Amino acid sequence: MTAVTEHRLDGFEPDNLLAFLALLGLLRTLEAARPDWRPRAGWTVDDPPVRPILRLRTAEASETVLSAVVDGLRGLVAHHDFGGARDLTFSVAEAREHLQRAVRTSRRDADLWASLVSDAALSSKGDKVEPTPLCLMFGQGHQHFLDRLATAPRLLTPPPRGEGRRKTAISETECLREALFDEWTRPDATSSFRWDPHEDVRYALRANDPTDPKTKETTQHGANRLASVGLACLTVMPVFRGGAARLGIIGGRRDARGTFTFVWPIWRLPASLAAIAAFLDHPGLDDERVRASLGIVERRMAKRISVGKFMNFTRAELI
């Protein structure tokens, strides 16, 4: 394959939260495995459909990039150890113990735990710390967030695809290649995090039960692996709201009714992971002149919604 410095990521739609988190995860894996490449990402705003472009310092073939992603995932996933905890339902003392241990262990452990909880922000009931607003699972339907955050990125390959004699196994690199460079077909019966708006399935107007294992929606496993390690880029922090300290997150907003939305920019020029985090936390992006000075051409907003006992994120709208 041809070695190039720019790789178009056709799998990452600009209005899909899972895709944006996977983009963060991609940059994080490459920074971990090949920091000398100085990975950056921008968007093809002048070459629709809009998709991210991965830019590297040196020309590399796509197979070499995928190999580096595999190596980066191996290193980052080793830190996804939650001591057997399955859900983000910790007391203040438990959360503080986890956070302090992470700080003593490594920067990567600290980054991961700092994206999950703060011992200074309690839930509305006051008996547990509030989890990251990106946690949509608390055991409903046997879906456990920390359990998935530990196991999903460690699952190197999805189950063989197809039925009977037509079942076909897929390699780890091919699974990641599909997530990065191809339009998603979501062929994998693996665990996900409900960040993909495609997972918002309803009973109404459907011929089949959307929760039936034989007919339920499948996912893009490679994207979920990348997004799971991208989560560590989104630090949470206590914010004063409604007379109490509640949990905020970079990129996150709440309206007067408490509805949570996540907002991310679409920018023109290649930006590092640190620069993207700064974009997400920039206080002046409501000002068009500030956005223009940073090369930001638009912003997208995904809303967290509840459908019965389950939660999902919508497609991100332009704001």
N, C-alpha and C positions, 0 to 999 in steps of 0.2 A: 504494500500500500504506500501511497505517496505521503511523505513527511511534510507537514504544513504547520504554521504557527497559529492558525485559526481553525477552530472546529465548530461548526454550526450544530446546536443541540436541538434537533427537530422534535424531540420528545417533550420539551418543556414549554407548555402553553403559558402565556403571560397571565391568564386569569385563573390559574389552578394553584391553590395553596400547596398541595403536595409537590407540585413541580417546583415552586419557589424554594421550599424547604430542601428538596433534592438538589437544587442548584447550590445552596449553601453547603450541603453535604459533599457535593462534588469538589468544590473549592477547598473544603477542609481536608478531604482525603488527599488531594494533590499537594497541599501545603505540608501535610504530614509525611508523605512518601517522597516527594520531589520538590522541596522548597526552592531548589536552584532554577526550576522552571518559572518561578514567579507567576503562578496562575492568576488570571484576571477574567472578568466576565463583563460584557456589555450586551446591548440588545440591538437587533437588526431593525431599527425604527424606520429606516429608509428602504428596507428590502422585505416587504411583507410576504407571507405572514410573519408577524413579529415573533422572534425566537432569540434565546441567548446565544452569544458567540463566546466560546472559551478561547482565550488568547494565552499563548505560552511564550516564554522568552526564546526558546529554541524550537526548531521545526521537529515535530514528532508525528509518527504514524498513529492512526487511531488505535491500533492494537497495542502500541506502546503506552498510550494514554490509559487504556483499559487495564493493562497490567499494573500500572501505577495506582489506579483506583482500587484494585484488589488489594495491593499491599497496604494502602492507606486505611482501607476498611479493617483489615486484620489488626492493625495497631490501635485504632480508635475503639473498636468493639470490645477489646480487652478491658476497657474501663466501664463497660455497661454491666456492672455487677452490683446488684441492689440487695445483697444479703438475703435473698429469698423473699423479700417483700414483693407483693403482686400489684398493689394499688398505692396511689399517692394519698394515703390517709394516715398521716403521721401526727402525733402529738407534738407540742412545741419542743419538749425535751428530746424526742426521737429525731425530729428534723434538725435540731441544733447539733446533736451527736453526729448525724450523717454529714452535715456541712463541715463541721470542724475536722472530722476524719478525712474528708475529701481535700481540705486545704493542706493538711499535713502530708497527704499521699502524693499528689501531683497536680500540675496545672490543669491537665485534661480532666481529672476527676473533679476538681473545683469548678471548671467551666460547666461540666455536665450537671452537677448538683445545683449550681447557681441558676440553671435554666428550669429547674423543677419546683423548688420551694424556697421560701424565706421564713426563718423562725420569728420574724416580726410581723407577719401578716396572717391573721386568723380567718377561718371561715365564718360565715354569718352566725353559726351556732356557737362559735367561740371555743370549741373543744378540740379542734384540729387545725393545723395550718392549711392555708388555702393553696391548692395545686396550681401549676401553670394553667392559664386559660386554654392552652392547646391540648390539655388532657381532656379527652371526651369519653373516657371509660372509667367506670368505678365498680365493675363487676356485673353490670347489667348484661343479660344475654351471655354470661360467662366470658365477658371481655374485660381483661385486666391490663391496665396501661403499662405498669412497670414490667409485668411479665412479658408483654409484647416488645417493650423497648429493650429487654435483655435478649429475647430469643429471635425476633425477626431479623435483625442485622447479622446474627450468627448463622442463619440458615443460608448456606452458600447458593443453593439451587432450589427452585420450586419443584414440586412433584412432576413426574412425566406428564406431558400434555396429550390430550386425545383419549380415546377409549379403546379397550381391547388390544388387538394386535397393532393398532395404529398409534399406540402410545409412543411418544417421542421424548427422550430425555434432552435436557438443555444444560449447557455448561454455565459456570458462573460468569465468565466473560461475555458470553452471548446474551445472558439475561441482562447484564449491565449495558451492553451495547444497544439492546432494544430500548431500554429506558432512556438512554442519552440521545441516540441518533435516529430513532424511528418514531413515527406516530404511534401513540400507545394503542394497543389492542386489548390490554388488560386480560391476559390469558391464564393468570396464575391463581390457583386455589390456595392462597397463603394468607397469613394474618396481615392486617393493615391497621391504620390508626384513625380512620374516618376523616382524614384530611383532604381526600379526593372528593370533590362534589359529585362525582359519578356514584359514590357510595350512598348517596341520599336516595334510598329506595322507599316507595310508598305502596300501601296495599291498594289504594284507589286506582281504578282503571287498569289493573294488571290481571292477567289471566292466571298467574301463578303466585304462590306465596313467596315474597322476596327473601324470606329467611330460611326457606327450604334449601338444604345443602345441594339438592339436585338442580336447583334453578337460581340460586342466589348469585349476586354479582361477584365476579372475580376481580383481581387487581393486577397491578404492574409491580412485581416483586422487587425488581432492581431499584425502582424509584423509592419504595418504602425503606429499603436498606439505606439508601443515601440520605433520605429525609430523617431517619432515626438518628444519624450522627450529625446532621445539620442542626438539629434542635438545640444542641449545646451552644450555638451562636446567639441564641435569643434569651438573654439574661432577664430574670425576673427581679422585681424590687418592690418594697412596700411603698404605697402611695396613700395620701390622705384623701379619703372619699367617704362622704356621708357620716362624718364625725368619727371615723375609725380608720385604722391602717388596713388597707386592702392590698391585694397583690396586683401589680402592674407588670408589663412586659414590653421590651422595646418593640415598636411596631404596633402595639395594641392600643385600642381605644374603647371607652364605654360611654354610651349616651346617658341621658337623664334617667332612662328606665333600666339602666344596667346592662343593656344589650352589648355584647362584646363583638368588636370587629378587629380584623388585622389588616394593616395597610402596608403595602410595599411599593417602591418606586420602579419605574422602567426608565433606565438611563442609557445614554448613547455611547459613551466612551468606556473602555475597559476599566474596571474597578476591582481592587483587591477585596478580600473578605472583610478586612478591617474597615475599609471605606464603605462597604455595603452596610455594615453594622452601624456606622456613623450616619448614613443616610436614614436608616430606620429610626434612629433616635434624634434626628435633627429637629429642633423646635421651630424652625422657620419655613417649613415646606408648604405651608398654606400661602406663602407669598410667591407669586409667579416669578418675580425677579430672582428670588433666591434659588428656586428650582432651575431656572435657566442658567444661572451662574454655575450650577453643579452638573449641568448636562442632563437633568431629569426632564423627560418630555411628558410623562403622565404618571398617575398613581392608580393603583388598584386596591379595592377594598372587599374582603371576604367577610361575610357575617356568620357568626356562630348561631345555629338554630337548634331547636329541640323538636323531634318528631316522635311523639310518644315518650318512651323511656330512653330513646337514643338521641345522640347529638351528632351534628354534621356541620360542615362549612359549605356555604353557597359558592357558586361561581363568583369571582371577584368582578365588581363593577368599576367602571371609570369614575373617579371623583375629581 
